Amino acid sequence: MTTTIEKDTKKLGWELWEKIGRPKYVVAPMVDQSELAWRILSKRYGAQLCYTPMLHSQQFVLSQKYRKENFTTCSFDRPLFAQFCGNDPQTLLSAAKLIQHECDAVDLNLGCPQHIARRGHYGSYLQDEWELLERIVSTMSAGLDVPVTCKIRIFPTKEKTIQYAQMLERAGCSILTVHGRIREQRGTVAGLADWNMIKAVKESVSIPVIANGNILRFEDIEKCLAATGAEAVMSAEGNLFNPALFSGLQPHCWKMAEEYLELCRQYETPTSFVRPHIFKIFRPALVVHTDIRDRLGVCKDFDEFVKLSNELKARLIEDETQNRNFGTEAEPHWVCQPYIRPPDPSQKRPAREDEA
């Protein structure tokens, strides 16, 4: 049974949505990738709301070192939603209380589909435990000074997905992000997100809804908003390969790399975060300049990242000057662009129950 919530959490959700400016462009919570430097870069180029990387609630409570390394913010970092994962209501509440006054809302990760989430019993592997989720959301909502939000994946059927969203709303969720893929859709079998499922959720709840999935280019945004009726769109991969996605620009790769690395100097960033960002920003260029790709793969020093970025910049300027384009006419290899994941022909999307 759902714990009674004295707060009007639906009203809180809309009040918060108005307070933070009714954002349309949202950067997803990404493990080791939506850190402070990246959030600031994304906001320079149109992002209106960002999430922290997923934070492990138990580690956050027990380890000051973990908190210091994994949660940093500044005055330019708002609005900000802090995301936690876990399966114990009191631990999640205790973790969130430590930073609730440094963010605008606390988000519960119910969408992570990775095997580590299954082993840790969190993320999308809680989506069948509705009684537990009711206790988690209601406990956090009652105990925090900021609204509680949730990020979920869909079920194979529309009916169960709607019931799931409504249960979370009743428990105290004030804003809901819906990733339009089922738990089994990940990696090479990610496939397309189902915007119709997101629309069904939006029409069945009375809190703000953020649509997540299939946002690779700027023109996808309005298509998604029109198809789903959601208040906003969230991007993960699209933002990683082009941090200027929400501005409608496709800037030179090296410009984004330079700005990001400069922010990393200003806001100390672990090299374990820096490397994947540089790989993704320069992805189309590294397909051509494979020797630099190999050197980036073993680079462990920040100054070496800067050096390699500058070296690649010089090569790309020469490529552009000489019109040596190994990409397409519309998207040469020296500009940021989405990564279109090739389908694995040996894999198929798991059938929905209503397709069986």
C-alpha positions, 0 to 999 in steps of 0.5 A, a space after each residue: 500500500 502506498 504511504 500517504 504523502 502530506 505534500 502535494 507532490 504534483 503541485 510541487 512538480 509543476 511549481 519546480 518546472 516553472 521555477 527552473 524556466 520550463 526547460 525543453 533541453 535536458 542532459 541525461 544522467 550519465 555515469 562518469 560523463 555528466 560531470 560538472 565540466 561537461 554540464 557547464 559546456 552543455 549549458 553554454 550550448 543550449 542545455 537548460 537542465 542537467 543531471 549529475 552522474 548516477 550516485 550510489 546511495 550507500 557509498 555516498 552515505 559511507 564515504 566522504 572520499 566518494 562524495 568529494 570525487 563524484 559530486 561537485 557543483 558551482 554557481 553556474 550549475 543550476 538548475 541541477 537534478 542529482 540522481 541516486 541509485 539504491 534499493 533501501 529507502 532510508 539509505 537513499 533518503 540519507 544520501 539525498 539529504 547530504 546534498 538536497 540544498 545544492 540541487 533543485 531535485 533528487 532523481 531516483 534511477 529506475 532505468 539503468 539496464 546494465 548487468 552491474 545494476 542487476 548485481 547491485 539490485 538497482 535501476 531497472 531491476 527494481 521495476 517489478 518490485 512496486 511495493 518497494 518502489 512505493 516505499 522508496 519514493 514516498 519515504 524520499 518525498 516525505 523526508 526531503 525539502 526538494 521534489 523527488 523525480 524518477 527516471 524509468 524504462 517502459 514495460 513491453 505493454 502499454 497497460 503495465 507501463 501506464 500503471 507503473 507511471 501512475 504508481 510512482 506518481 501516487 507514491 510522490 514522484 513530482 517529475 517523470 522521465 520516460 526512456 522509451 525502451 524496455 530493459 532488454 534494449 541496450 547496447 547492440 540491441 538498443 533499437 529505437 525508443 518508442 515515442 508512442 509509449 511515452 505519449 501514453 504515459 504523458 496522457 495518463 499522469 498529471 506531472 511533468 514528463 521528460 521524453 528520453 530516446 532517439 534524440 540524435 539531431 536538433 531536428 529530432 527535438 520538435 518531432 519528439 515533443 510533437 509525438 509525445 506531448 512531453 514537456 522536454 526531451 532528454 539526450 544522452 548519446 546525442 549530447 556526448 557526440 555533440 555537446 552543442 546538440 541543443 543549439 542546433 550547431 555542429 561545430 568543429 570537433 576541436 573547438 568542443 574539445 578545447 572548451 571542454 579541456 579548459 573547463 576540466 582545468 578550471 573544475 578538476 576532472 579525473 582523466 577517467 572522465 576526460 578520455 571517453 569525452 575526447 574519444 566521442 567528441 573526436 569520433 569521426 576524426 579518429 576513424 581517419 587519424 588512427 595513430 592519435 586514436 591509439 595514443 589517446 587510448 593509453 594516455 593517462 596525463 591531462 597535459 598529454 590529452 591537451 597535446 594530442 587534441 592540439 595535434 589532431 586539431 592541426 591535422 583536421 584544419 589541414 584536412 579541411 583546407 585541402 578538402 580531404 573529407 572522409 565523411 559526408 558532404 553534409 558532415 565532414 569528419 572534422 565536425 561533431 556529429 551523431 553516432 549511428 550505431 550499426 544494427 547487429 544482424 544476429 540480434 533482434 529486439 525482444 518481442 512485446 507481449 502483445 506481439 507474441 
